[in-house]
Amino acid sequence: MAQRLSGLSHEDATGTAKLVYEGSDKFLGRTANLQRILSTHNPYLARWFGGLAAAVRQPNLGATTDVRYRGLASIKTSMVNACSYCTAHTSTFGQGLGMTDEELEALRDDSYKSSPLFDARDRAAIAWSEAMTKNTAQRDTEAWENMKANFSDSEIVEISMACAMFNMINRLNDSFWTDLEAEDHNRKHWNAVEGLSIEDIEAFAGKFAEVGATERKIRTAAE
């Protein structure tokens, strides 16, 4: 299936879209095809999406939980939704976090529940993400109690955000038939933010105001 919506190349992107690409390369290690689609057709939404994805997914850019738990949530969510694009992305990122092929395989079904590869905190995060994705979390008291027993309220919010974000991303990629990039391209997000901090992403975000103001002036003049 051919990708339903186009995405600008780095060379053709200008203004806010170009800045989104720069931020994606800096804080996510590379620019994914979904980000190209969003940036091409609404760069202002792509701007906020990119910042959210980096803050929720990466270490030291906003979220404070162990990135492994957010990674597990992202992977299980994508697998439950059978989003092949996102499963490839999140699994590759999981490998960068040190997850083994055996762990990734156990995540594909209920094997994780009894696997010695996962501890109680792992299993709680995975089961909660599965419940959220299936929209059973509201009545799944066992999954909730396991989260409360293993994580702080702040950690629960961050793990839940990772799950919720990838539910959105899964739907976008499946609906847009987003083309999957080469594996080498997606491995670029391994350790992408090593040495970077929340101060760095906040400083970068400040660049968008000036670029956006200039674009709006040009658009107003053209009208």
N, C-alpha and C positions, 0 to 999 in steps of 0.2 A: 504494500500500500504506500502510495506517495504521500509525503507530508502535506497536510491540507492547507497550511498557512506558511508563507515564506518567512525567512529570517535573514537580515542583512549580514554581510560579512564584516569583519573588523575594518576592512579598508573602506567600505561604503557607509559605515555608520557615522553620523555627525551629531553634534549637540548633546542632548541628554542621553540619547541612545549610545553614543560613543563613550560617555562617562559611565554609563551602566556597565558596559563591557569592561572598562578599565577596573571598576570596582569588583566585578565578578571575577576577573582574572586575579586580582589582588587578594580577595577575601574568600574565594571559593576555589582558587587554583586554576580555573578555566571558565570559559563561557559556554554553558550548555545550550543545546538547540532550543529548549523551551524559553530560555532567557532571550535568545535571539528573536523568537516569535513575538514575545511580549514587548521587547524593546522596539521592534520594527513597527508595531501597530498601536502601541500606547506606551511610550517610554516613561511617562510620568507614573503609571502604575508599576511598570517594571522597576523603577527606581526603588519604590517602597518594598516591592516583593524581594528584590535582591538583598536589601538590608535585613529584612525579616529572616530570609533563608540563612544568611551568614550568622546572624545572632543566635538563632535557634539551633543550628546544626554544628557550628564550629566551636572549639574550645576558646575561652578567654575573650569572646566578642559580645558577651551579654549573659548567656546561660552559665550557670556555675556548677551544675551537676557533672559527674563523671560522664564524659562524652560517649562512653560505651553504652550507657543506658538509653541515651537519645538515639544512638545508632541502631540498637536493637529494636527500638520502637519504630524507627523509619523502615527498617528492613521488613519486620513482621507486617506492618501496615501495607506495604507494597505487595507483599506476597499474598496476603489475604484478599486484596483487591485484584490480584492476578494482573498487575501492571508490569509487563515485561521490561519496559523502558526504565521504570523507577526501581524495579528489583535489581536490574543490572547496575544502576547507579549506586544504590544504597549498599549492595553487596560488595562492590568494588571499594567503596568508602569503608565498609566494615573490615575488609582485608587490610586496609591502611591502618586501621585501629588495632590490628593484631588478631582479628577473628580468623579462625581456621575454616577450611572447606567443610570439615565435619560439623562445626557449629552452624554454618550456613545451611547445610543440608538438613539438620535437625529442626531448623526454624520453619521449614517448608510445611510441616504438619504438626501433629501433637507430640512428636518425639521429644521436643524440648522439655516437656513436663516431667519426664523421668530421666532425662539425660544427665550424666554426671558432669557434662561439659558446662552446665549452667548452675549457678548457686541460687539461693532463695531470692535475692534481689533481682538477678537476671530474669528469673521465671515470673516474678511479680510484674516487672515492666513489660515483658512480652505478653502475658495474659491480659493485662490492662489495655495494651494497645490493640490486641485482637478484639476485646470486648467493645472498645470505643469504635473501632472500624466497622464492626457488625451492628453497632448501635444497640448493644445490650448492656453497656456499662451502667446505664441508669438504674437497672434492676439487678445487676450482678454484685451482690453484697460480698461474696467471697473475694472477687478480684479487687474490690475496693478495700476491704479489710487487709488484704495482703499488701496493698500499696501503702496503707497507713502504718502497717507494722514495719515496713522496710525503708520508707522514705519520709523526709520532711514534707510539709505542705508546699514549700517552694520547689522541691524536687519533683513532686507530683505534677505541679503546673508545667514545669519545663518538659518533662517526659510526655505529658499530654499534648503540649504544644507541638512537639516533634511529630506525634501521631496525627494530630489534626492537620498540620501543615502538609504532610505527605498524602493525606486523604484528598486534599485540594489538588496537590500536584499530580497525583495519580489520575484524577478525573481530567485535568487539563491535557496531560500527555496522551491518554487514551483517546480523548475526543479530537485532538489535533493530529493524531497519527504521527506524533513527533519521531523523527528519525533518530536512531541510537547512534551516538558517536563511537569512534574507535576506542577500544579499551585503554590504549596508551594515553589517549586524550583525557579520559576520565580518571586515570591514575594521578593526574596532575593535582587533584585536590588532596592527595596524601600530604599531610604536614604543611598544607598551604599557608597556614597562619602562624607557623613557628616564628616566634619573636615578635608577633603582632599582638595588640591588646585592644580593649574596648575604646581606649583613647584614640587609637589609630582609625578605627571605623567611624567614630564620631567626627574626627577631623575631616575624613574623606567625605562624609555626608554633607558637610558644610559647603562643598564645591557646587552642589546641585542648585543652590539658590541663585547664584549669579548666572549660571548657564540657562536655567529656566526663565529668569527674568528677561534675558536677551532674546530668547526664542519667542516669548510672548510679545515683546515689542515688535519683532519682525513680522509676526503673524498679524498683529493689529494694524500695522502699517500697510500690509498687503490687502487687508480687507477694506 
